Amino acid sequence: MILRRLAGAIRRQDWFTVLIEIMIVVIGVVLALQVQQWAQDRADRQTEAAYLSRLYDEVLALQATRTRLIEFRDNVYASATSAAPVVLGLDDRTLTKEECFGLGYLSILSNPTSDLAILNELQTTGRLYLVQDEKLKLLIRSYLLQAARARDINEAVFRNATTSGLMPRYPELLRISENASPEAVDVDAFICDTIKMRSNLEFRSRLQFMRAGYNQHLNAIRSLQSSLNDLRLALEDVLE
């Protein structure tokens, strides 16, 4: 219809009508594109809201899991630190069950998960652009970077603990009791020979090395926990 009118106006050399018809076409195209963009923006905001709501739930669940793990590993480190003066001969007494437990668990490490499924999905599908809030976007990038760093540190500490830890290297000084339950390794599970530990210079040196590695591990997971908490607070602000 418009093309027919435009062709007729050109044949008549009615340039004013030609101009009007072209303007109508251009304005129609621009309006159609604007409506399409508005609809896409609205769909993106709905998708963003759904992603961020799911991300918030995952952050809460991961925080709860990691909080329990950090508390447990803080206790392990505190017990191992308490045991150190005894092993080094600075405190003339026998190791307590709790201290022996701490020494045993220095060799039992796992790399705590830092994965958030929604962030993985946003990354792999290239949809991180959906996040509009600049502060939240920055904190997401910061968390991903902290998670990568913590993973590298924890993997190094984990390899050392499993291959050169106290129990694998010195089973005659520190071992798990034959009566220990396989389902739950508790404070009574480990057997320590305090006298032999104190007289073994290599064991004493390895203990200090293991404590330093475990402390590095704790610093890495605490730092990531702080980053995770910042992400949670930013999500709460955006989702208000």
C-alpha positions as MATLAB code, in Angstrom:
seq = 'MILRRLAGAIRRQDWFTVLIEIMIVVIGVVLALQVQQWAQDRADRQTEAAYLSRLYDEVLALQATRTRLIEFRDNVYASATSAAPVVLGLDDRTLTKEECFGLGYLSILSNPTSDLAILNELQTTGRLYLVQDEKLKLLIRSYLLQAARARDINEAVFRNATTSGLMPRYPELLRISENASPEAVDVDAFICDTIKMRSNLEFRSRLQFMRAGYNQHLNAIRSLQSSLNDLRLALEDVLE';
ca = [
       0.000    0.000    0.000;
       2.669    2.509    1.039;
       5.029    1.279   -1.660;
       2.296    1.696   -4.275;
       1.610    5.250   -3.139;
       5.341    5.988   -3.068;
       5.842    4.612   -6.596;
       2.902    6.663   -7.869;
       4.216    9.846   -6.268;
       7.641    9.269   -7.839;
       6.068    8.797  -11.293;
       4.133   12.042  -10.797;
       7.307   13.676   -9.453;
       5.328   14.663   -6.357;
       8.416   14.997   -4.169;
       6.548   16.327   -1.162;
       4.389   13.210   -1.064;
       7.503   11.062   -1.588;
       9.124   12.727    1.416;
       6.033   12.217    3.570;
       5.737    8.540    2.595;
       9.451    7.926    3.349;
       9.096    9.630    6.733;
       6.097    7.430    7.535;
       8.141    4.302    6.695;
      11.154    5.453    8.721;
       9.054    6.438   11.727;
       7.230    3.109   11.559;
      10.500    1.167   11.497;
      11.951    3.204   14.382;
       8.821    2.694   16.482;
       8.824   -1.034   15.740;
      12.469   -1.275   16.794;
      11.777    0.700   19.981;
       8.860   -1.546   20.894;
      11.002   -4.611   20.203;
      13.828   -3.190   22.363;
      11.417   -2.335   25.161;
      10.022   -5.864   25.089;
      13.560   -7.323   25.124;
      14.600   -5.065   28.027;
      11.511   -6.083   29.969;
      12.226   -9.773   29.324;
      15.877   -9.278   30.373;
      14.842   -7.614   33.645;
      12.467  -10.477   34.423;
      15.200  -13.005   33.626;
      17.704  -11.051   35.750;
      15.312  -10.987   38.718;
      14.802  -14.749   38.460;
      18.560  -15.407   38.251;
      19.366  -13.120   41.195;
      16.664  -14.665   43.361;
      18.085  -18.139   42.702;
      21.625  -16.847   43.248;
      20.622  -15.416   46.633;
      19.206  -18.783   47.740;
      22.406  -20.540   46.640;
      24.590  -18.003   48.443;
      22.662  -18.546   51.695;
      22.984  -22.338   51.406;
      26.695  -22.171   50.581;
      27.349  -19.759   53.447;
      25.664  -22.096   55.914;
      27.694  -25.086   54.676;
      30.999  -23.228   54.698;
      30.333  -21.639   58.122;
      30.042  -25.072   59.741;
      33.188  -26.248   57.971;
      35.186  -23.146   58.966;
      34.127  -23.506   62.609;
      35.231  -27.155   62.604;
      38.585  -26.375   60.975;
      39.173  -23.453   63.326;
      38.799  -25.938   66.199;
      41.211  -28.351   64.501;
      43.812  -25.602   64.094;
      43.320  -24.409   67.679;
      43.840  -27.972   68.985;
      46.940  -28.471   66.823;
      48.312  -25.116   67.999;
      47.721  -26.145   71.597;
      49.529  -29.432   70.918;
      52.614  -27.804   69.395;
      54.324  -26.716   72.661;
      53.825  -30.229   74.053;
      55.397  -31.871   70.995;
      58.206  -29.315   70.900;
      59.033  -30.033   74.539;
      57.998  -26.606   75.824;
      55.137  -28.016   77.883;
      56.002  -31.152   79.854;
      52.769  -33.114   79.742;
      50.920  -35.678   77.627;
      48.764  -34.602   74.712;
      45.045  -34.414   75.424;
      42.511  -36.232   73.254;
      41.499  -32.921   71.697;
      45.104  -32.055   70.865;
      45.722  -35.493   69.386;
      42.532  -35.048   67.346;
      43.852  -31.712   66.057;
      47.160  -33.285   64.982;
      45.297  -36.087   63.236;
      43.024  -33.766   61.310;
      45.917  -31.673   60.013;
      46.363  -34.562   57.573;
      42.663  -34.822   56.653;
      41.698  -32.038   54.296;
      39.244  -31.515   51.501;
      38.820  -28.563   49.197;
      35.520  -26.970   50.304;
      33.215  -26.155   47.418;
      32.877  -22.558   46.320;
      30.671  -23.276   43.317;
      27.458  -21.361   42.775;
      25.496  -23.105   40.018;
      23.783  -19.897   38.873;
      27.096  -18.072   38.422;
      28.428  -21.039   36.458;
      25.335  -20.958   34.265;
      25.590  -17.200   33.691;
      29.267  -17.558   32.762;
      28.911  -20.523   30.419;
      25.899  -18.996   28.610;
      27.486  -15.536   28.423;
      24.587  -13.932   30.288;
      26.438  -12.073   33.016;
      25.497   -8.935   31.073;
      21.984   -9.360   32.499;
      23.234   -8.108   35.894;
      22.641   -4.350   35.751;
      23.766   -3.231   39.208;
      27.430   -2.200   38.890;
      28.298   -2.858   42.552;
      26.799   -6.343   42.374;
      28.582   -7.038   39.099;
      31.894   -6.001   40.676;
      31.302   -8.229   43.714;
      30.453  -11.193   41.493;
      33.739  -10.762   39.628;
      35.571  -10.357   42.954;
      34.013  -13.555   44.314;
      34.941  -15.542   41.217;
      38.524  -14.285   41.451;
      38.747  -15.061   45.184;
      37.302  -18.521   44.568;
      39.956  -19.269   41.934;
      42.742  -18.106   44.256;
      41.381  -20.086   47.210;
      41.070  -23.173   45.017;
      44.736  -22.956   44.003;
      45.890  -22.510   47.621;
      43.675  -25.289   48.947;
      44.721  -27.743   46.255;
      48.399  -27.171   47.116;
      47.754  -27.609   50.854;
      45.586  -30.664   50.175;
      48.289  -32.347   48.069;
      50.845  -31.760   50.795;
      48.522  -33.070   53.521;
      47.692  -36.288   51.679;
      51.221  -37.122   50.490;
      53.432  -35.648   53.202;
      51.097  -35.251   56.154;
      51.757  -36.389   59.695;
      49.789  -39.650   59.625;
      51.053  -40.939   56.251;
      54.683  -40.238   57.173;
      54.668  -41.166   60.870;
      52.095  -43.928   61.481;
      54.046  -45.125   64.526;
      53.582  -41.716   66.170;
      50.073  -40.781   65.025;
      47.382  -43.107   63.732;
      43.678  -43.769   63.704;
      42.490  -46.302   66.233;
      41.333  -49.663   64.912;
      38.121  -49.109   66.928;
      37.322  -45.787   65.266;
      33.953  -45.608   63.542;
      34.243  -45.295   59.735;
      31.112  -43.115   59.669;
      32.356  -40.428   62.053;
      35.940  -39.781   63.079;
      35.562  -38.265   66.556;
      37.911  -37.016   69.277;
      38.649  -40.573   70.457;
      39.624  -41.791   66.995;
      43.317  -40.847   67.043;
      46.196  -42.350   68.997;
      49.269  -40.201   69.693;
      52.608  -41.225   71.175;
      53.676  -37.974   72.836;
      57.114  -39.203   73.964;
      58.098  -40.474   70.505;
      56.768  -37.309   68.864;
      58.852  -35.157   71.195;
      62.024  -37.114   70.440;
      61.531  -37.108   66.651;
      63.036  -33.899   65.241;
      61.703  -34.575   61.764;
      58.162  -34.975   63.110;
      58.453  -31.739   65.082;
      59.620  -29.853   62.003;
      56.870  -31.381   59.865;
      54.264  -30.408   62.457;
      55.255  -26.746   62.208;
      55.188  -26.955   58.425;
      51.737  -28.564   58.455;
      50.384  -25.937   60.840;
      51.617  -23.176   58.536;
      49.914  -24.819   55.551;
      46.681  -25.333   57.470;
      46.714  -21.694   58.560;
      47.159  -20.659   54.928;
      44.189  -22.850   54.049;
      42.075  -21.237   56.785;
      42.989  -17.728   55.641;
      41.956  -18.621   52.084;
      38.549  -20.009   53.048;
      37.881  -17.156   55.523;
      38.689  -14.601   52.813;
      36.317  -16.326   50.416;
      33.645  -16.451   53.109;
      33.981  -12.685   53.535;
      33.608  -12.203   49.783;
      30.550  -14.459   49.827;
      29.032  -12.383   52.622;
      29.598   -9.160   50.651;
      27.829  -10.777   47.709;
      24.883  -11.738   49.918;
      24.484   -8.192   51.252;
      24.612   -6.718   47.747;
      21.970   -9.203   46.573;
      19.724   -8.213   49.466;
      19.999   -4.555   48.429;
      19.173   -5.300   44.791;
      16.290   -7.651   45.632;
      14.599   -5.265   48.098;
];
